[in-house]
Amino acid sequence: MAVMITRYAEYMKQSISKSNEAIIFTDESLTADYAKASVSTMQKANIINGVIASDGSYSFAPKNNATRAEAAKMIYQLVK
């Protein structure tokens, strides 16, 4: 999903502001190499945040499907 949205933004010549600090996702090693840059860009733009655990760490769950709500939030954050 992150790759599709960043590619759409590139196609539409829309810049994605990267104002947040990078979060290290505990499951980053599960993210496909081709998607890592898109995930990082989307996270720094506050379009995706991952899931926070009770110990304060973040996971991204790259193997999970995005819910409709998650997809809607990502698209909304991009176009607002």
Secondary structure, DSSP 8 states (H G I E B T S, - for coil): -HHHHHHHHHHTT------S----BTTGGGS-GGGHHHHHHHHHTTS---EE-TTS-EE--TTS---HHHHHHHHHHHH-
